[in-house]
Amino acid sequence: MPITDYLRYNATAYGDEVALVEINPDIQEPARVTWHDYELVQKTESQPFRREITWKVFDEKANRLANLLLSRGIGKGHKVAILMMNCLEWMPIYFGVLKSGAVAVPFNFRYTSKEIQYCVELSDADVLIFGREFIGRVEEIAPQISRDRILMYVGADCPSFAEDYREMAADCSSEDPHVPLSDDDEAAIYFSSGTTGFPKAILHNHMSILHAARSEQVHHSQTHDDVFLCIPPLYHTGAKIHLLGHLLVGSKSVLLRGVTPENIFKTVSEEGCTVVWLLVPWAQDILVALDEGRLKIEDYNLDQWRMMHIGAQPVPRSLVNNWLKYFPHHDYDTNYGLSEGMGPGSVHLGVGNIHKVGAIGIPGFGWEAKLIDGNGETLTEMESVGELCLKGPALMNCYYNNPEATEEALVDGWLLTGDIARRDADGFYWLVDRKKDVVISGGENIYPVEIEAFMSDYEPIKDVAVIGTPDQRLGEIATAIVEIKPEFKDSVTEKDINDFCLALPRYKRPRKIIFADVPRNSTGKIEKPVLRERYGATNLVEKENNR
């Protein structure tokens, strides 16, 4: 069954209950909101800009867009791109696309005009729905992409090169179009991170979305009484699937923009949030604020907060240990996944496995995992290191319009992730590194993730990234870019870092230390291509080609 059936059910069973809330502490112009019939539009000195909709309104808004698309000849076999910041309109638009039978194609909000055009053309998008933050970028390419496509604008003051989505949708029926959908029907295209240049388009069917949502709910035991705080961008599979796990049980989700430790605690407190998915930098910021006394737990109502979980990147053991010192009653989970596997949960630590913190975990609900060597042979011995491969109901159909890449990634029903991992005697998988990130120094393979995990245990370090940089004798050496916590910036030296790393085997110790901020993308992953370019890493082309 498609995920849209759950929205229909919630609209009937919980029609007058709140489904979605948007909180934006930074917005200055409430009049610029898109749909003025949302409940509780407010902005005061003591309250941030806040909007909410019920399950009934959520469903009606999705139906209006579905009927609008169908009236324009957009349905099964068509693609609808979504280029919007997190907002209350995002999920109703996404579900409206699905209800029409078309394929939803979320775009990264960081895309440049050139990347937007590339992804529109790669995905064969027939419609581009975009928000006001993107007027300038879309206007640059409108003459090229509007010839055979519909451009719909979401917001006030519609630009002349687009059609006003608000006005058109208002004239459409709020009745469900009931377009028949099967598990095998195409549902969504997501894009890879684009670390090798322009991103790949990843095609999923309806079964992928539903199974990923079910995995999330099985792993974290959401009930109707839970409240989910969603901070990461909805264009990413991770944020959306965590939210859909709550949608399956009809529980409220809160979209927060303006991420600071204070805003997170304030929202958890005032909205009664019980489950929060954080990225490593945000969790680190909260811990630093608590350590410095800028943030005080007793100033907020946090007793109902039962779970904090993290995904999208390796999680330092020290972070989780420090978190549980402040929140000993919290359940914790680490989520591993890829867009090719419809996001989080293909491997996860599992609530209750705190003794294995540092591992990415065990195969998730309905998933299988294995390791292979360089010849594609399955590795059976414990502690062997090889490429992690996954098989499950949420695997992508293919890389859309890229059969060569599909053939390389999908082999006999298994997804070759490109991640190097090991499996311990208890069956837990530990991420070693990306194949393309391995540093080859004097013939030795050095895995940056291992070094990063070790260095993260050093209290003064806030964040760390390890890359290979040129060396005349060894080819390349491990170089650590180290971001120091504010309270230690004037006291920690390069010698201190090197002394701490003496506990590492000699060949794994960083040969060079650079004190600088560690850049991360909107989903929390370290932007190693940026660091490689910045610090002149070697073997970049070869590694990227072998991704």
C-alpha positions as CSV (number, residue, x, y, z in Angstrom):
1,M,0.0,0.0,0.0
2,P,1.3,3.5,-0.7
3,I,2.2,5.9,2.1
4,T,-0.7,8.2,0.9
5,D,-3.2,5.7,2.4
6,Y,-1.9,6.6,5.9
7,L,-2.5,10.3,5.3
8,R,-6.1,9.4,4.3
9,Y,-6.6,7.3,7.4
10,N,-5.1,10.1,9.7
11,A,-7.4,12.7,8.2
12,T,-10.4,10.5,9.1
13,A,-9.2,9.1,12.5
14,Y,-7.5,12.3,13.8
15,G,-8.9,15.0,11.5
16,D,-9.0,17.8,14.1
17,E,-5.6,17.0,15.7
18,V,-2.5,18.9,14.8
19,A,-0.4,17.1,12.2
20,L,2.4,19.6,11.4
21,V,3.8,22.7,13.0
22,E,6.3,25.2,11.6
23,I,8.4,27.3,13.9
24,N,10.7,29.9,12.4
25,P,12.2,32.2,15.1
26,D,13.9,34.4,12.4
27,I,11.0,35.2,10.1
28,Q,10.1,38.9,10.1
29,E,7.2,39.0,7.7
30,P,4.2,36.7,8.6
31,A,2.3,38.3,5.8
32,R,4.5,36.5,3.3
33,V,3.2,33.1,4.3
34,T,1.6,31.0,1.5
35,W,-1.7,29.7,2.8
36,H,-3.4,32.2,5.1
37,D,-6.0,29.7,6.3
38,Y,-3.4,27.9,8.5
39,E,-4.3,28.0,12.2
40,L,-2.4,30.1,14.8
41,V,-0.3,32.3,12.6
42,Q,1.5,34.4,15.1
43,K,4.6,36.5,15.8
44,T,5.1,38.3,19.1
45,E,8.1,39.5,21.0
46,S,7.9,36.4,23.2
47,Q,6.8,33.9,20.6
48,P,8.4,32.9,17.3
49,F,6.6,32.8,14.0
50,R,4.4,29.6,14.3
51,R,1.9,27.9,12.1
52,E,0.1,24.6,12.4
53,I,-2.3,22.4,10.4
54,T,-4.5,19.5,11.3
55,W,-4.5,16.1,9.6
56,K,-7.7,17.0,7.8
57,V,-6.2,20.2,6.4
58,F,-3.0,18.4,5.5
59,D,-5.0,15.9,3.5
60,E,-7.1,18.6,1.8
61,K,-4.1,20.6,0.8
62,A,-2.5,17.5,-0.7
63,N,-5.7,16.7,-2.6
64,R,-5.9,20.2,-4.0
65,L,-2.4,20.0,-5.5
66,A,-3.1,16.5,-6.8
67,N,-6.2,17.7,-8.6
68,L,-4.4,20.8,-9.9
69,L,-1.6,18.6,-11.4
70,L,-4.1,16.2,-12.9
71,S,-6.0,19.2,-14.4
72,R,-2.8,20.2,-16.2
73,G,-2.2,16.7,-17.5
74,I,0.4,15.8,-14.9
75,G,0.0,12.3,-13.4
76,K,1.5,8.8,-13.7
77,G,4.7,8.9,-15.8
78,H,5.4,12.6,-15.0
79,K,7.9,14.1,-12.6
80,V,7.4,17.1,-10.3
81,A,10.5,18.8,-8.8
82,I,10.2,20.5,-5.4
83,L,12.6,23.3,-4.5
84,M,11.7,24.7,-1.1
85,M,13.0,25.4,2.3
86,N,11.5,23.5,5.2
87,C,8.0,25.0,5.8
88,L,4.4,24.0,6.4
89,E,3.7,23.7,2.7
90,W,6.5,21.1,2.0
91,M,4.8,17.9,3.1
92,P,1.3,18.6,1.7
93,I,3.0,19.4,-1.6
94,Y,5.0,16.2,-1.5
95,F,1.9,14.1,-0.8
96,G,-0.1,16.0,-3.4
97,V,2.5,14.9,-6.0
98,L,2.2,11.3,-4.8
99,K,-1.6,11.4,-4.8
100,S,-1.6,12.5,-8.4
101,G,0.4,9.4,-9.4
102,A,3.4,11.6,-10.4
103,V,6.9,11.1,-9.1
104,A,8.1,13.6,-6.5
105,V,11.6,15.0,-7.1
106,P,13.0,17.0,-4.1
107,F,15.9,19.3,-4.8
108,N,18.7,20.3,-2.4
109,F,18.1,23.9,-1.4
110,R,21.8,24.6,-1.8
111,Y,21.8,24.0,-5.5
112,T,23.1,26.7,-7.8
113,S,21.1,27.8,-10.9
114,K,23.3,25.5,-13.0
115,E,22.7,22.5,-10.7
116,I,19.0,23.2,-10.6
117,Q,18.9,23.1,-14.4
118,Y,21.0,20.0,-14.5
119,C,18.7,18.1,-12.1
120,V,15.5,19.3,-13.8
121,E,16.9,17.9,-17.1
122,L,18.4,14.8,-15.6
123,S,15.1,13.8,-13.9
124,D,12.9,14.8,-16.9
125,A,10.9,17.0,-14.5
126,D,7.7,18.3,-16.1
127,V,6.9,20.7,-13.2
128,L,9.2,22.8,-10.9
129,I,7.5,24.0,-7.7
130,F,9.7,26.5,-5.9
131,G,9.7,28.9,-3.0
132,R,10.5,32.6,-2.7
133,E,14.1,31.9,-1.5
134,F,14.8,30.6,-5.0
135,I,13.3,33.3,-7.2
136,G,16.7,34.6,-8.3
137,R,18.2,31.2,-9.1
138,V,15.2,30.0,-11.0
139,E,14.9,33.3,-12.9
140,E,18.4,32.8,-14.3
141,I,17.5,29.5,-16.0
142,A,13.7,30.1,-16.6
143,P,14.2,30.7,-20.3
144,Q,15.9,27.4,-20.7
145,I,13.7,25.2,-18.5
146,S,10.3,26.8,-19.0
147,R,9.9,25.9,-22.6
148,D,8.4,22.5,-22.0
149,R,7.8,22.7,-18.3
150,I,5.4,24.3,-15.8
151,L,7.0,26.6,-13.2
152,M,4.8,27.0,-10.0
153,Y,5.7,29.5,-7.4
154,V,4.8,29.0,-3.7
155,G,4.6,32.3,-1.8
156,A,3.4,35.9,-2.0
157,D,4.3,38.2,-4.9
158,C,4.5,35.6,-7.7
159,P,7.3,36.5,-10.2
160,S,6.2,37.0,-13.8
161,F,8.0,34.0,-15.2
162,A,6.0,31.5,-13.0
163,E,2.4,30.6,-12.2
164,D,0.9,31.3,-8.8
165,Y,0.5,28.0,-7.1
166,R,-1.7,29.4,-4.3
167,E,-4.3,30.9,-6.6
168,M,-4.4,27.8,-8.8
169,A,-4.7,25.3,-6.0
170,A,-7.5,27.4,-4.3
171,D,-9.8,26.8,-7.2
172,C,-9.2,23.0,-7.2
173,S,-11.3,20.4,-5.3
174,S,-10.2,19.2,-1.9
175,E,-11.7,15.8,-2.6
176,D,-9.3,12.9,-2.9
177,P,-8.7,12.0,-6.6
178,H,-8.1,8.3,-5.7
179,V,-5.5,7.7,-8.4
180,P,-4.7,3.9,-8.1
181,L,-1.2,3.3,-6.9
182,S,0.7,0.0,-6.5
183,D,3.9,-0.8,-4.5
184,D,5.8,-1.1,-7.8
185,D,4.7,2.3,-9.2
186,E,7.5,4.9,-9.3
187,A,7.2,7.4,-6.5
188,A,10.2,9.6,-5.9
189,I,13.6,10.6,-7.2
190,Y,16.3,11.7,-4.7
191,F,19.8,12.9,-5.6
192,S,23.1,11.7,-4.3
193,S,25.3,14.2,-2.4
194,G,27.2,15.0,-5.6
195,T,30.7,14.5,-4.1
196,T,32.0,13.4,-7.5
197,G,30.6,16.4,-9.4
198,F,26.9,16.7,-10.4
199,P,24.6,14.3,-8.4
200,K,23.0,11.1,-9.6
201,A,19.2,10.7,-9.7
202,I,18.0,7.9,-7.5
203,L,14.6,6.4,-8.5
204,H,12.4,4.7,-5.8
205,N,9.0,3.1,-5.9
206,H,6.2,3.3,-3.4
207,M,7.3,0.2,-1.6
208,S,10.6,1.9,-0.8
209,I,9.0,4.8,0.9
210,L,6.6,2.7,2.9
211,H,9.1,0.1,4.0
212,A,11.6,2.8,5.1
213,A,8.8,4.5,7.1
214,R,7.9,1.2,8.7
215,S,11.5,0.5,9.6
216,E,11.7,3.8,11.3
217,Q,8.5,3.1,13.4
218,V,9.7,-0.4,14.3
219,H,13.1,0.8,15.3
220,H,11.9,3.6,17.5
221,S,8.5,2.5,18.7
222,Q,6.6,5.7,17.9
223,T,3.0,5.9,19.2
224,H,0.2,8.3,18.5
225,D,1.3,10.3,21.6
226,D,4.8,11.0,20.4
227,V,5.9,14.4,19.0
228,F,8.8,14.5,16.5
229,L,11.1,17.5,16.2
230,C,12.4,17.7,12.6
231,I,15.3,20.0,11.9
232,P,17.2,18.7,8.9
233,P,16.0,19.5,5.4
234,L,13.0,17.7,4.0
235,Y,14.6,17.2,0.6
236,H,16.8,14.6,2.3
237,T,15.5,11.1,2.7
238,G,16.7,11.0,6.3
239,A,14.5,13.8,7.7
240,K,11.5,12.7,5.6
241,I,11.6,9.1,6.6
242,H,11.9,9.9,10.3
243,L,8.9,12.1,9.9
244,L,7.0,9.4,8.0
245,G,7.6,7.0,10.8
246,H,5.5,9.3,12.9
247,L,2.9,9.8,10.2
248,L,2.3,6.0,10.3
249,V,0.9,6.4,13.8
250,G,-0.7,9.8,13.3
251,S,1.6,11.7,15.7
252,K,2.5,15.4,15.4
253,S,5.7,16.6,13.8
254,V,7.3,20.0,14.3
255,L,9.5,21.7,11.7
256,L,12.1,24.0,13.3
257,R,14.1,26.6,11.3
258,G,16.8,28.7,12.9
259,V,18.8,26.0,14.7
260,T,20.5,27.0,17.9
261,P,20.7,25.1,21.2
262,E,18.3,27.5,22.7
263,N,15.8,27.2,19.9
264,I,15.9,23.4,20.1
265,F,15.4,23.3,23.8
266,K,12.6,26.0,23.7
267,T,10.8,24.0,20.9
268,V,11.1,20.7,22.7
269,S,9.8,22.3,25.9
270,E,6.9,24.3,24.4
271,E,5.7,21.7,21.8
272,G,6.2,18.7,24.1
273,C,8.6,17.0,21.7
274,T,9.4,13.4,22.7
275,V,11.7,12.3,19.8
276,V,14.5,14.5,18.3
277,W,16.8,13.6,15.4
278,L,20.0,15.6,15.5
279,L,23.1,15.9,13.4
280,V,26.5,15.7,15.1
281,P,27.2,19.5,14.9
282,W,23.9,20.4,16.6
283,A,24.4,17.8,19.4
284,Q,28.0,19.1,19.9
285,D,26.7,22.7,20.1
286,I,24.1,21.7,22.7
287,L,26.8,20.0,24.8
288,V,29.1,22.9,24.6
289,A,26.3,25.3,25.6
290,L,25.5,23.0,28.6
291,D,29.1,22.7,29.6
292,E,29.6,26.5,29.5
293,G,26.4,27.2,31.4
294,R,24.7,29.2,28.6
295,L,22.0,26.5,28.4
296,K,20.4,25.1,31.5
297,I,18.2,22.0,31.5
298,E,16.2,23.3,34.5
299,D,15.0,26.3,32.5
300,Y,12.9,24.1,30.2
301,N,10.3,21.4,30.4
302,L,12.2,18.4,29.0
303,D,10.9,15.5,31.0
304,Q,8.8,14.1,28.1
305,W,11.8,14.0,25.8
306,R,12.5,10.2,25.6
307,M,14.8,9.7,22.6
308,M,17.7,11.4,20.8
309,H,19.0,9.7,17.7
310,I,21.7,10.7,15.2
311,G,22.4,9.7,11.6
312,A,24.0,10.9,8.3
313,Q,27.6,10.6,9.6
314,P,29.8,8.6,12.1
315,V,29.1,9.5,15.7
316,P,31.9,10.0,18.2
317,R,31.6,7.7,21.2
318,S,32.5,10.7,23.4
319,L,29.5,12.7,22.1
320,V,27.0,9.9,23.1
321,N,28.7,9.4,26.5
322,N,28.6,13.1,27.3
323,W,25.0,13.3,26.1
324,L,23.9,10.5,28.5
325,K,25.6,12.3,31.4
326,Y,23.1,15.1,30.9
327,F,20.2,12.9,29.8
328,P,20.6,9.5,31.4
329,H,16.9,8.6,30.8
330,H,17.2,9.1,27.0
331,D,17.0,6.2,24.5
332,Y,19.6,6.6,21.9
333,D,20.1,5.2,18.4
334,T,22.5,5.7,15.5
335,N,21.0,5.4,12.0
336,Y,23.0,4.4,9.0
337,G,21.6,4.7,5.5
338,L,21.9,6.0,2.0
339,S,19.6,7.7,-0.4
340,E,20.0,4.5,-2.6
341,G,18.4,2.6,0.3
342,M,15.7,5.3,1.0
343,G,17.6,6.8,3.8
344,P,18.0,5.8,7.4
345,G,17.6,2.4,9.0
346,S,19.2,-0.1,6.7
347,V,21.7,-0.5,9.5
348,H,21.2,0.9,13.0
349,L,22.7,0.6,16.4
350,G,19.4,-0.3,18.1
351,V,17.9,1.1,21.2
352,G,19.5,-0.6,24.2
353,N,22.9,-1.2,22.6
354,I,24.8,1.6,24.2
355,H,27.6,-0.8,24.9
356,K,28.3,-0.8,21.1
357,V,28.3,3.0,20.7
358,G,30.7,3.7,17.8
359,A,29.3,0.9,15.6
360,I,26.8,1.7,13.0
361,G,25.0,-1.4,14.2
362,I,23.1,-4.4,12.9
363,P,20.9,-4.8,9.8
364,G,17.6,-2.9,10.2
365,F,14.0,-4.2,9.9
366,G,13.8,-6.2,6.6
367,W,17.4,-5.6,5.7
368,E,20.4,-7.9,5.0
369,A,24.1,-6.9,5.1
370,K,27.4,-8.4,4.1
371,L,31.0,-7.5,3.4
372,I,32.8,-8.2,0.1
373,D,36.5,-8.1,-0.9
374,G,38.0,-6.4,-3.9
375,N,37.0,-9.3,-6.1
376,G,33.3,-9.2,-5.0
377,E,33.7,-12.3,-2.8
378,T,31.7,-12.5,0.4
379,L,33.8,-12.2,3.6
380,T,32.7,-14.6,6.3
381,E,35.5,-14.2,8.9
382,M,34.8,-11.9,11.9
383,E,36.8,-8.7,11.9
384,S,37.4,-8.8,8.2
385,V,37.4,-5.5,6.5
386,G,35.5,-5.1,3.2
387,E,32.9,-3.1,1.3
388,L,29.5,-3.0,2.9
389,C,26.6,-4.3,0.8
390,L,22.9,-4.1,1.5
391,K,19.7,-5.8,0.4
392,G,16.2,-4.9,1.3
393,P,12.7,-3.8,0.2
394,A,13.7,-0.1,0.2
395,L,16.5,-0.4,-2.4
396,M,16.4,2.0,-5.3
397,N,15.0,0.9,-8.7
398,C,18.0,2.4,-10.4
399,Y,20.1,5.5,-11.0
400,Y,17.6,7.3,-13.3
401,N,18.9,7.8,-16.9
402,N,22.3,6.2,-15.8
403,P,22.4,2.5,-16.6
404,E,26.2,2.3,-16.3
405,A,26.2,3.6,-12.7
406,T,23.2,1.3,-11.9
407,E,25.0,-1.7,-13.1
408,E,28.1,-0.9,-11.0
409,A,26.0,-0.2,-7.8
410,L,23.4,-3.0,-8.0
411,V,24.9,-6.5,-8.3
412,D,22.7,-9.6,-7.9
413,G,20.2,-7.6,-5.9
414,W,22.8,-6.1,-3.5
415,L,23.7,-2.5,-3.2
416,L,27.4,-1.8,-3.1
417,T,27.6,1.1,-0.8
418,G,31.2,2.2,-1.3
419,D,31.6,2.2,2.5
420,I,34.4,0.1,4.0
421,A,33.3,-1.6,7.2
422,R,34.1,-4.5,9.5
423,R,31.8,-6.9,11.4
424,D,32.6,-7.9,15.0
425,A,31.9,-11.2,16.7
426,D,28.5,-10.1,17.8
427,G,27.4,-9.2,14.3
428,F,27.7,-5.4,14.7
429,Y,29.1,-3.4,11.7
430,W,31.7,-0.7,12.3
431,L,32.2,1.9,9.6
432,V,35.9,2.1,8.6
433,D,35.6,4.7,5.8
434,R,34.5,5.5,2.3
435,K,36.5,3.8,-0.4
436,K,37.3,7.1,-2.0
437,D,38.5,8.6,1.3
438,V,41.1,6.0,2.1
439,V,44.6,7.6,2.4
440,I,47.4,5.5,0.9
441,S,50.6,6.5,2.7
442,G,53.8,4.6,1.9
443,G,51.7,1.7,0.6
444,E,49.6,1.5,3.8
445,N,45.8,2.0,3.7
446,I,44.8,4.5,6.4
447,Y,41.1,4.9,7.1
448,P,40.3,8.5,8.2
449,V,37.1,7.6,10.0
450,E,39.1,5.5,12.5
451,I,41.4,8.4,13.2
452,E,38.5,10.9,13.4
453,A,36.7,8.6,15.9
454,F,39.8,8.3,18.1
455,M,40.6,12.1,18.0
456,S,37.0,13.0,18.8
457,D,37.5,11.5,22.3
458,Y,40.0,14.3,23.1
459,E,38.0,16.7,25.2
460,P,39.1,20.0,23.6
461,I,38.2,18.8,20.0
462,K,34.8,19.9,18.8
463,D,35.1,18.4,15.3
464,V,37.8,16.8,13.2
465,A,38.3,15.6,9.6
466,V,41.1,13.6,8.2
467,I,42.2,13.7,4.5
468,G,45.3,12.8,2.5
469,T,47.6,15.6,1.5
470,P,50.6,15.4,-0.8
471,D,54.0,14.1,0.4
472,Q,57.0,13.6,-1.9
473,R,58.3,10.5,-0.1
474,L,55.1,8.7,1.0
475,G,52.7,9.8,-1.8
476,E,50.3,11.3,0.7
477,I,50.0,11.6,4.4
478,A,47.1,11.8,6.9
479,T,46.3,15.4,7.7
480,A,43.9,16.3,10.4
481,I,41.8,19.4,10.2
482,V,40.9,20.1,13.9
483,E,38.2,22.4,15.2
484,I,38.7,23.3,18.8
485,K,36.0,24.1,21.3
486,P,35.8,27.8,22.1
487,E,37.0,27.4,25.7
488,F,40.1,25.6,24.7
489,K,41.2,27.7,21.7
490,D,43.8,29.7,23.6
491,S,45.4,26.7,25.4
492,V,45.5,23.7,23.0
493,T,48.6,23.4,20.8
494,E,49.6,21.1,18.0
495,K,51.9,19.3,20.4
496,D,48.9,18.5,22.6
497,I,47.1,17.0,19.7
498,N,50.1,15.0,18.7
499,D,50.7,13.7,22.2
500,F,47.1,12.5,22.4
501,C,47.6,10.7,19.1
502,L,50.6,8.7,20.4
503,A,48.1,6.1,21.5
504,L,47.5,5.3,17.8
505,P,49.7,3.0,15.8
506,R,52.5,5.0,14.3
507,Y,51.3,4.7,10.7
508,K,47.8,6.0,11.7
509,R,48.9,9.1,13.4
510,P,48.2,12.3,11.6
511,R,51.4,13.7,10.1
512,K,50.0,17.2,9.9
513,I,47.6,19.2,12.1
514,I,45.6,22.1,10.7
515,F,43.5,24.2,13.1
516,A,40.4,25.3,11.2
517,D,36.6,24.9,11.1
518,V,35.4,21.6,9.7
519,P,32.9,22.3,6.9
520,R,29.7,20.1,6.9
521,N,26.8,20.1,4.4
522,S,23.2,20.5,5.3
523,T,22.8,16.9,6.3
524,G,25.8,17.0,8.6
525,K,28.4,15.2,6.5
526,I,31.9,16.5,6.3
527,E,32.6,18.1,3.0
528,K,35.8,16.4,2.2
529,P,35.9,17.5,-1.4
530,V,36.0,21.1,-0.1
531,L,38.9,20.2,2.2
532,R,40.8,18.3,-0.5
533,E,40.5,21.3,-2.8
534,R,41.5,23.7,0.0
535,Y,44.5,21.8,1.2
536,G,45.7,20.2,-2.1
537,A,44.8,16.5,-1.5
538,T,46.4,14.0,-3.8
539,N,44.8,11.1,-5.8
540,L,41.5,13.0,-5.8
541,V,40.5,12.2,-9.4
542,E,41.4,8.5,-9.1
543,K,39.5,8.2,-5.8
544,E,36.5,9.9,-7.1
545,N,36.4,7.8,-10.2
546,N,36.6,4.7,-8.1
547,R,33.8,5.7,-5.8
